[in-house]
Amino acid sequence: MSRTSRLSTSLLRAAAVTGVAALTLTACGSGSGSDSASSGSGSGSVKVGLITKTDTNPFFVKMKEGAEQAAKENGAQLVTAAGKFDGDNAGQVTAMENMVASGVKGILITPSDSKAIVPAIAKARAKGVLVIALDTPTEPESAVDALFATDNLKAGQLIGEYAKAAMTGKTAKIATLDLAPGVSVGVQRHDGFLKGFGATDKDVVCAQDTGGDQAKGQTAMENCLQKEPDINVVYTINEPAALGAYTALKAKGREKDVLIVSVDGGCTGTRAVKDGKIAATSQQYPLKMAAEGVKAVVTYAKDGKKASGYTDTGVTLITDKAQTGVDSKDTAFGLENCWG
Amino acid sequence: MTATTTPYAELKAPTTARRLLTAPTTGPLVALLLACAFFSFSTDQFLTGGNFSLIVQQVMVVGTLAIGQTLIILTAGIDLSCGAVMAFGSIVIAKMAAQGSLPPLVAIALGIAVCGGFGLVNGLLVQKIPLPPFIVTLGMLNVAFALTHIYSEEQTVTSLPAPLTALGETFPLGHTDITYGSLVTIALFLAFAYALSGTGWGRHVYALGNSQEAARLNGIRTSRLTIGIYSVAGLLYGVAALLLISRTGVGDPQAGQTDNLDSITAVVLGGTSLFGGRGSVLGTFIGVLIVGVFRNGLQLMGVASIYQTLITGVLVILAVTVDQISRKKAR
């Protein structure tokens, strides 16, 4: 390569970066618009960090909305970050360090890995930052100052009780479409369901992991039907997995006589309950988790009073085919309060 | 430009200033400095010693992987398995020391050796069968990923003995805390920068990347060289595994899932050509820092993380575009 072209290459690289810097400015303009609006100049207001598992899951998008809304109401400034994928612990650690460096008063975190995040949380707390876990507890739970979350065992139990009532007089053949091995949220919902149904793992004829993914849920259900064609109760970890199961059942013409129950209460999922694809779902409230979290950080900044312990942010059974003896609300209520 | 119209000055030996301007790392370096300047103006917290120490600490794992990745890309290869191999190494180290009751140093040596073994197998498959590096390392990515999850039983390994996290400890330097791991990473970068530019081995690596056939005809033992490069890269992934453990304080089976792509990003941003034979380890260091600075700076500014991904993507495309344009001109 000639010297002149090397020189121009270097300059070209420099020009390219200047372009990106401009892009950054644009990105900041659009990205942090709501933040700066809520915080004014940013100086003097309480800075609250929110770290979710990913940027793309509607559940976390809603959580972020709830936090932004609460930050605006409380005159706080919200900064957000997320892992690149579900399970990205290193990404969450990095985000935490950066937030502590930027001077946040408190951090709300949905841990991707309940155990792996603990040392990083300890470091942040050592610097006087209030750390609250949202949605997913840490292991041990005492690693954070407080936990604002759905009681996942209860969420599972509600659909278990519902399924039991709906199956009265019939012999149940249960399939469970689970999350992934060792993930506490999935384990608790699964155990809760069995508890509510009055069954044990021995009564489950087919259990498959889906990662909460619709396509994997469909594959799992297809395989379960191959194994046990007369499955008639399907527990699913969330509504995407439930819709996957529905598609598989429909292909076999079984969609009418199989009971699908789920957890989450997303808007797509709640509409699926309304359409009769899913019999019932336990709805949780990410917006509330975030809003309560922001308020707790603002309180800490003002009075030095730290939130502590577990706050149940509530769960409601949503169905249009209510069963006697099981408390539930209809899909009209569900759609008003759904997320996503 | 023809020789007759070339100004006399052009024919003289390049001045120091000109040499600096035309060095392959200049573009990335200017980019890094511009980014730093931008963030210094945008946020108060960016321009502090503590923050720079934090950035180096945050990039040390991907940085160490990226040294190995640079070596392999210089041979016109690519390694998609580096993050997964590192994750497996980190679980081996963590489990052996925390649950297998092996002395920590033995566990560390074992983990690094296991990673070196993966590199060796990659090198053998690429060189002896031979198979395309993309395919070999894609396969190895899945093998290492699966082994990590099988061996860890999907469990995060906690309660690690102190020597495993020693590199994550800090020592004060003025008003700043520096981690020992950062120093290890910087030392490795310097060592490999010297090995590539100042030794016969380094010249052979570049020759191999430019043309394996020409290198072979010139008496370079290309087969041994290639297998050696993949093995050394593997050992570096083992060191990265130790750094990862020391940074997070746990053995995490989910780790490293995007680190293969992140390391390639750093190499490309550092001006190393994906077609082999051109580039440097120091460039990669700058590339790693560019990503780290953007991630940290945007976070300090309160910009949502999805924009970090957006900007990194644009940067990579720009860097490869520049590489291609400069190649066309060189022809």
Interface residues (C-beta under 8 A of the other chain):
Chain A: M1 S2 R3 T4 S5 R6 L7 S8 T9 S10 L11 L12 R13 A14 A16 V17 T18 G19 V20 A21 L23 T24 A27 C28 G31 S32 D35 G42 D55 Q77 L78 V79 T80 A81 A82 K84 F85 G87 D88 N89 A90 G91 V93 T94 A95 E97 N98 M99 A101 S102 G103 S112 D113 S114 K115 A116 V118 P119 A120 A180 P181 G182
Chain B: M1 E10 P14 R18 L21 T22 A23 P24 T26 G27 P28 V30 A31 L34 A35 F38 S42 T43 Q45 G50 N51 L54 Q57 Q58 V61 E153 E154 Q155 T156 T158 L244 R247 T248 G249 V250 D252 Q254 A255 Q257 T258 G271 F294 R295 N296 L298 Q299 L300 M301 G302 V303 A304 S305 I306 Y307 T309 L310 I311 V314 L315 L318 A319 T321 V322 I325 S326 R327 K329 A330
